[in-house]
């Protein structure tokens, strides 16, 4: 009889209750429906099914209490898996089991005479332990099924998202895709591409759950060192709010596409997002939106040509030691940022205007170009931006 230590009389009472198992199961089902709203309307668990499960549980518990058989959790584990697949919350399932256990205990006490009732009270812990084992088996099976369902759901959603981002989805199936991703089919969508800090590591940890807290729908995947996702913008959660939320949790470079009206336009948006994140300087953390800095997008769209231009224009500067190179580059960048004002550049750099002029002259001598000549200034500006965006500094290493 396992670990349940009941007297012969209590065991006999348990065996007699087995003769009333159908009535007990019906009464138990009525009590569960009365005390647990999720079972009341029969929508998720029908009345017949509930009564059948109650009968099976009574047979399992009373049979062990009576010493007729050992505890076999097979059937009750099947119930746990079924409830998980039905989407019934585990606290609801366990509450129903507690109601049923209390009904069984009351039935035992009501049918016992004074002597047996005293023995039952002494063995109450052992009797309830059988029901606890039943609840534990249900919980374990439920958790395992829930985990498997979550894993399958994630795999299905990732497959759907892959099809959308790669442009493999059919228009006729777009509604199904939107439903599986739990997103609207039309609205304002952006695609995110973020550089992961390491293999299998999210660039924006828990992005989906964090956005969900703001009632923003999204779907994400990890692919070849990138974390990519689709986000459905809301009237009160637009592009800037999204950029702020991403920046708060990002662990690398993040790119955001332009907004699109339809979910099936995400393949083009993915191209934009991947270009946008590359406009953030390497080895830094930041969020960039496609279209906000078109020159940077142009550079990352043709990185080889951009690097060749940068080295052709700035090679004499890039060849210098960092202690001499960096002040010259910073000075020219600052001078350009203040529209060529030597006074303003000096203020920002915390140095005398003569010092700014000296560095500008030195820069012009080295690169052989004049900042006052528009065409040459354009080359210098593009080269400087390429150095920043592509993270160029030292001369390229030889492949030999």
C-alpha positions in Angstrom: 0.0 0.0 0.0 3.0 2.3 -0.3 3.5 4.9 2.5 -0.1 5.2 3.5 -0.5 3.8 7.0 -4.3 3.4 7.6 -6.1 1.0 10.0 -7.9 -2.0 8.6 -11.2 -0.3 9.3 -10.2 2.9 7.4 -8.9 0.9 4.6 -12.2 -1.0 4.5 -14.1 2.3 4.4 -12.0 3.4 1.5 -12.8 0.2 -0.4 -16.6 0.6 0.3 -16.4 4.1 -1.2 -15.2 2.5 -4.4 -18.7 1.0 -4.7 -20.1 4.5 -4.7 -17.5 5.9 -7.1 -20.0 7.0 -9.8 -22.1 9.0 -7.4 -19.0 10.5 -5.7 -17.6 11.5 -9.1 -20.9 13.2 -10.1 -21.0 15.1 -6.8 -17.4 16.0 -7.1 -17.9 17.4 -10.6 -20.8 19.5 -9.4 -18.7 21.0 -6.6 -15.8 21.8 -8.9 -18.1 23.5 -11.4 -19.7 25.5 -8.6 -16.4 26.6 -7.0 -14.2 27.1 -10.1 -15.7 29.4 -12.8 -13.3 28.1 -15.5 -15.1 24.7 -15.4 -18.6 26.1 -15.0 -19.8 26.6 -18.6 -18.2 23.5 -20.0 -16.5 25.4 -22.7 -13.0 24.2 -22.1 -13.8 21.0 -20.1 -17.2 19.4 -20.7 -19.4 18.1 -17.9 -18.9 14.5 -19.1 -15.1 14.9 -19.3 -14.9 16.5 -15.9 -16.9 13.6 -14.3 -14.8 11.0 -16.1 -11.6 12.6 -14.7 -13.1 12.8 -11.2 -14.0 9.1 -11.4 -10.4 8.3 -12.5 -8.9 10.3 -9.7 -11.2 8.8 -7.1 -10.3 5.3 -8.3 -6.6 6.1 -8.1 -6.7 7.6 -4.6 -9.3 5.3 -3.0 -7.6 2.2 -4.5 -4.3 3.1 -2.8 -5.9 4.0 0.5 -7.7 0.7 0.4 -4.5 -1.1 -0.4 -5.9 -2.5 -3.6 -3.2 -1.2 -6.0 -0.1 1.0 -6.0 -0.2 4.6 -7.2 0.0 4.8 -11.0 0.3 8.4 -12.3 -0.2 7.6 -16.0 -3.8 8.7 -16.3 -3.5 11.8 -14.1 -0.4 12.9 -16.0 -2.4 12.6 -19.2 -4.9 15.0 -17.6 -2.1 17.5 -16.8 -0.9 17.4 -20.4 -4.4 17.8 -21.7 -5.1 20.9 -19.5 -1.9 22.5 -20.7 -2.8 21.9 -24.3 -6.2 23.4 -23.7 -4.6 26.5 -22.3 -6.2 26.2 -18.9 -4.1 28.1 -16.2 -2.3 25.7 -13.8 -3.7 27.5 -10.7 -7.2 26.8 -12.0 -6.3 23.1 -12.5 -4.9 22.8 -9.0 -7.8 24.6 -7.5 -10.1 22.0 -9.1 -8.0 19.2 -7.6 -8.1 20.8 -4.1 -11.9 21.1 -4.3 -12.1 17.4 -5.3 -9.7 16.3 -2.6 -11.8 18.2 0.0 -14.9 16.5 -1.3 -13.3 13.0 -0.9 -12.1 13.8 2.6 -15.6 15.0 3.6 -17.1 11.8 2.1 -14.7 9.6 4.2 -15.5 11.5 7.4 -19.3 11.5 6.8 -19.4 7.7 6.3 -17.2 6.8 9.2 -18.4 6.0 12.7 -16.8 7.7 15.7 -14.0 5.2 16.1 -13.0 5.1 12.5 -13.4 8.9 12.3 -10.8 9.3 15.0 -8.5 6.9 13.1 -9.0 9.0 10.0 -8.1 12.2 11.8 -4.9 10.5 13.0 -4.1 9.5 9.4 -5.2 12.7 7.8 -1.7 13.7 6.7 -1.1 10.3 5.0 -4.5 10.5 3.3 -3.8 14.0 2.0 -0.3 13.0 0.9 -1.9 10.7 -1.7 -3.9 13.6 -3.1 -0.7 15.8 -3.0 1.1 13.2 -5.0 -1.7 13.3 -7.5 -1.5 17.2 -7.7 2.3 17.0 -8.1 2.0 14.6 -11.0 -0.5 16.8 -12.7 1.7 19.9 -12.2 4.8 18.1 -13.5 3.0 16.9 -16.6 1.4 20.3 -17.1 4.7 22.1 -17.0 6.4 19.6 -19.4 3.5 20.0 -21.9 3.5 23.8 -21.5 7.2 23.9 -22.1 6.9 21.8 -25.2 3.9 23.9 -26.5 5.9 27.1 -25.9 8.9 25.6 -27.7 6.7 24.6 -30.7 4.9 27.9 -30.7 8.3 29.7 -30.8 9.5 27.5 -33.6 6.3 28.1 -35.6 6.5 31.9 -35.1 10.2 31.9 -36.1 9.4 30.0 -39.3 6.6 32.5 -40.1 8.8 35.4 -39.3 11.6 34.0 -41.5 9.2 33.7 -44.4 8.0 37.3 -43.9 11.5 38.8 -43.6 12.9 36.9 -46.5 9.9 37.7 -48.7 8.8 34.0 -49.0 5.3 34.5 -47.7 2.3 34.3 -50.0 -0.2 37.1 -49.9 -3.1 34.7 -49.5 -1.5 33.4 -46.3 -0.7 36.8 -44.9 -3.7 36.8 -42.5 -2.6 33.4 -41.1 0.9 34.7 -40.6 -0.4 37.8 -38.8 -2.5 35.6 -36.5 0.4 33.3 -35.7 2.6 36.3 -34.9 -0.2 37.8 -32.9 0.1 41.0 -34.9 -2.3 43.1 -37.1 -2.0 42.6 -40.9 -2.0 46.3 -41.6 -0.9 49.3 -39.5 2.6 50.8 -39.1 5.4 48.3 -39.0 9.2 48.7 -38.6 11.8 46.0 -38.8 14.7 45.9 -36.3 18.2 44.5 -37.0 20.6 44.4 -34.0 24.1 43.1 -33.7 24.4 40.4 -31.1 27.3 40.6 -28.6 28.1 36.9 -28.9 26.7 33.7 -30.4 23.2 33.0 -29.3 23.1 36.2 -27.2 20.3 38.7 -27.7 21.3 42.2 -28.7 18.2 43.6 -27.0 17.4 41.1 -24.2 13.7 40.3 -23.6 12.7 42.7 -26.3 9.3 41.1 -27.0 8.2 40.9 -23.3 9.4 44.5 -22.7 7.4 45.8 -25.6 4.4 43.7 -24.6 4.4 45.5 -21.3 3.6 48.7 -23.3 0.9 46.9 -25.3 3.2 46.8 -28.4 3.1 43.6 -30.5 6.4 42.3 -31.9 8.1 39.1 -33.1 11.8 38.3 -33.0 14.4 35.8 -34.2 18.1 35.2 -33.8 19.9 34.7 -37.2 23.7 34.7 -38.0 24.8 37.0 -35.3 21.8 39.3 -35.6 18.6 39.7 -33.6 15.8 40.8 -35.9 12.2 41.6 -35.3 9.1 43.2 -36.6 7.3 45.8 -34.4 3.8 47.1 -34.8 3.9 50.8 -33.9 1.0 52.3 -31.9 -0.4 55.8 -32.0 1.2 56.5 -28.6 4.3 54.4 -29.2 5.9 55.7 -32.4 9.3 55.6 -33.9 11.0 57.8 -31.3 9.5 55.9 -28.4 10.6 52.6 -29.9 14.1 54.0 -30.5 14.3 55.1 -26.8 13.1 51.7 -25.6 15.6 49.9 -27.8 18.5 52.2 -26.7 17.6 51.5 -23.0 18.2 47.8 -23.4 20.6 47.5 -26.3 23.9 45.7 -26.0 25.2 46.6 -29.5 24.4 48.4 -32.7 20.7 48.6 -33.6 19.1 49.6 -36.9 15.4 50.5 -37.5 13.7 50.6 -40.9 11.3 53.1 -42.2 7.6 52.5 -41.2 5.6 50.3 -43.6 1.8 50.0 -43.9 1.6 46.3 -44.6 3.1 43.2 -42.9 4.2 41.7 -46.2 6.6 44.6 -46.9 8.9 43.5 -44.1 11.5 42.0 -46.5 12.4 45.4 -47.9 12.3 46.8 -44.4 14.8 44.2 -43.3 17.3 45.5 -45.9 16.9 49.0 -44.5 17.3 47.9 -40.9 20.5 46.0 -41.7 21.9 49.0 -43.4 20.8 51.3 -40.6 22.6 49.4 -37.8 25.8 49.4 -39.8 25.8 53.3 -39.7 26.4 53.1 -36.0 30.2 53.1 -35.5 31.7 49.6 -34.8 32.3 48.6 -31.2 29.8 51.1 -29.9 26.2 50.9 -28.7 23.5 52.9 -30.4 20.3 53.0 -32.4 20.1 54.4 -35.9 17.0 54.8 -38.1 17.1 54.3 -41.8 16.8 57.6 -43.7 17.9 59.9 -40.8 21.5 59.9 -42.0 21.4 59.2 -45.8 25.1 59.8 -46.2 25.9 57.1 -43.7 23.6 54.7 -45.4 25.3 55.4 -48.7 28.7 54.6 -47.1 27.6 51.3 -45.6 25.8 50.4 -48.9 29.2 50.5 -50.6 31.8 49.9 -47.8 34.6 48.9 -50.1 34.3 52.0 -52.3 33.8 54.2 -49.3 37.0 52.8 -47.6 39.0 53.3 -50.8 37.8 56.9 -51.0 38.6 57.5 -47.3 42.1 56.1 -47.6 42.7 57.9 -50.9 41.8 61.3 -49.3 43.1 60.8 -45.8 45.9 58.3 -46.1 48.6 60.8 -44.9 46.4 61.5 -41.8 45.5 57.8 -41.1 49.2 56.9 -41.3 50.1 59.1 -38.4 50.4 57.9 -34.8 47.1 58.3 -32.8 48.5 61.1 -30.7 49.0 63.2 -33.8 46.2 61.8 -36.0 43.2 62.1 -33.6 43.5 65.8 -32.7 43.7 66.7 -36.4 40.6 64.6 -37.3 38.7 65.9 -34.2 39.5 69.5 -35.1 38.3 69.2 -38.7 35.1 67.3 -37.7 34.3 69.9 -35.1 35.0 72.8 -37.6 32.6 71.1 -40.1 30.0 70.6 -37.4 29.9 74.4 -36.6 29.7 75.4 -40.3 33.3 76.4 -40.6 33.4 78.8 -37.6 36.9 78.9 -36.2 35.7 80.7 -33.1 33.0 78.2 -32.3 35.3 75.3 -33.0 37.9 76.7 -30.6 35.2 77.1 -27.9 34.1 73.5 -28.3 37.6 72.2 -28.4 38.6 74.4 -25.4 41.6 75.9 -27.2 42.7 79.2 -28.8 41.5 80.0 -32.3 45.2 80.1 -33.5 45.5 76.5 -32.4 42.4 75.6 -34.5 43.8 77.4 -37.5 47.2 75.7 -37.1 45.6 72.2 -37.1 43.4 73.0 -40.1 46.4 74.2 -42.1 48.3 71.2 -41.0 45.5 68.9 -42.2 45.3 70.7 -45.6 49.0 70.3 -46.1 48.9 66.6 -45.4 45.9 65.7 -47.5 46.8 68.1 -50.3 43.2 69.5 -50.4 41.7 72.8 -49.4 38.7 73.1 -47.1 37.7 76.3 -48.9 37.2 74.5 -52.2 33.7 73.0 -52.3 34.5 69.9 -54.4 37.6 69.1 -52.2 35.6 69.9 -49.0 32.9 67.4 -50.2 35.6 64.7 -50.6 37.0 65.5 -47.2 33.6 65.4 -45.5 32.7 62.0 -47.1 36.1 60.5 -46.3 35.8 61.7 -42.6 32.3 60.2 -42.4 33.5 56.9 -43.9 36.3 56.8 -41.3 33.7 57.2 -38.5 31.0 54.9 -39.8 33.4 52.1 -40.9 35.7 52.4 -37.9 38.8 53.1 -40.0 42.0 54.3 -38.3 45.2 52.5 -39.0 46.3 51.5 -42.6 44.8 48.2 -43.8 46.8 45.1 -42.9 48.3 43.0 -45.7 46.7 39.8 -46.6 50.1 38.2 -47.4 
